[in-house]
Amino acid sequence: MATAGAAAPWKQLLLNAMELNSSLKHSSYFQLATIGSNGKPSNRTVVFRGFEEESNKIQINTDYRSSKIEDLKHCQFAEICWYFTDSWEQFRINGTVDIIDALNPDPEKLRQRAKAWFASSPRSRLQYLGPSPGLPYIGEEPKQEYSQDPATGPVHEFCLLVLDPEQVDYLNLKSNQRLSFQSTETDDGGKCWKTEKVNP
Amino acid sequence: MATAGAAAPWKQLLLNAMELNSSLKHSSYFQLATIGSNGKPSNRTVVFRGFEEESNKIQINTDYRSSKIEDLKHCQFAEICWYFTDSWEQFRINGTVDIIDALNPDPEKLRQRAKAWFASSPRSRLQYLGPSPGLPYIGEEPKQEYSQDPATGPVHEFCLLVLDPEQVDYLNLKSNQRLSFQSTETDDGGKCWKTEKVNP
């Protein structure tokens, strides 16, 4: 029975899987499913950028111009599917996603966004200077103005997504065990987690 | 400009990626996103079971009792996200999914379902004899009656899913190139594919 701030019961399982698979670069990649404004599901690979400070919330960096932003503005629910190829473990994590862009009115959230920017590599920061993702390629080159100074804060296009987990489904294909974690909200705005063993 | 029966322009790219990554067992795994009857996205890892004979349609085996069946009955659209960890290529493939279960009235589809059953390993066939996936675990053991005879046809729980691709988004993270493939239906019920280079 975890309350606000406490680690959810699935978090240690996830940390263990990350540790077990840490030799693989792709172990920090997972698939994020959203619903498009056309009502159809959408699915893409994104990179895990850590938990929000002392919480169970999952951080993802993205370009504000990418279609997942439009999807999430239309429907804030998303499901992560994170398969660990070495340990044969799958985590399905669903919840709502908070979009923290340059115009967010909350100074604390803007601080988190800046922190995520500075935690990302200079190479990955350059991505945000390119032309709009998904639009027809016309040979346009990335803008140069921010490309060299590592002390410059986040560009306008940089966006932090924070997924607040509500349900987690854990499957271990080696032991053939499956666990279901369901949360309910507590009076203090925290989450209470219930764990159940389910059929694989 | 492919017509009915012809290979779509993205198919050779996908076959190349499969070949390049074939030393990895997990290269045949991808994530399938659907929409649940609660209107929320759902995402899980499934196994590629080949293309339907001489077509661009993608086959997946599943248990009729799994929640993805309920999802697909509610909304037939799905999106595959297939990331190849060795070649750093991603294919996002969306389209509609045909559910071919034991009660399907089409004899040709039932033949495909039986073919998919016999193409799967005896070990993976055993899965379908277990208790309902996702329900609380009560120590129930798999049924034994079909477990030994490899000549027995598909059990009732075995279901073939066939995804008919409508759009494909290809991203190569090594070359940083992205291609968008869009189909339109032709008069003869086939598909005409348009390829466009888009910004990564």
Interface residues (C-beta under 8 A of the other chain):
Chain A: L24 H26 Y29 Q31 L32 A33 T34 I35 G39 K40 P41 S42 N43 R44 T45 C75 F77 A78 E79 I80 C81 Y83 T85 Q90 R92 N94 G130 P131 S132 P133 G134 L135 P136 Y137 E140 R178 S180 E196 K197 V198 N199 P200
Chain B: L24 H26 Y29 Q31 L32 A33 T34 I35 G39 K40 P41 S42 N43 R44 T45 C75 F77 A78 E79 I80 C81 Y83 T85 Q90 R92 N94 G130 P131 S132 P133 G134 L135 P136 Y137 E140 R178 S180 E196 K197 V198 N199 P200
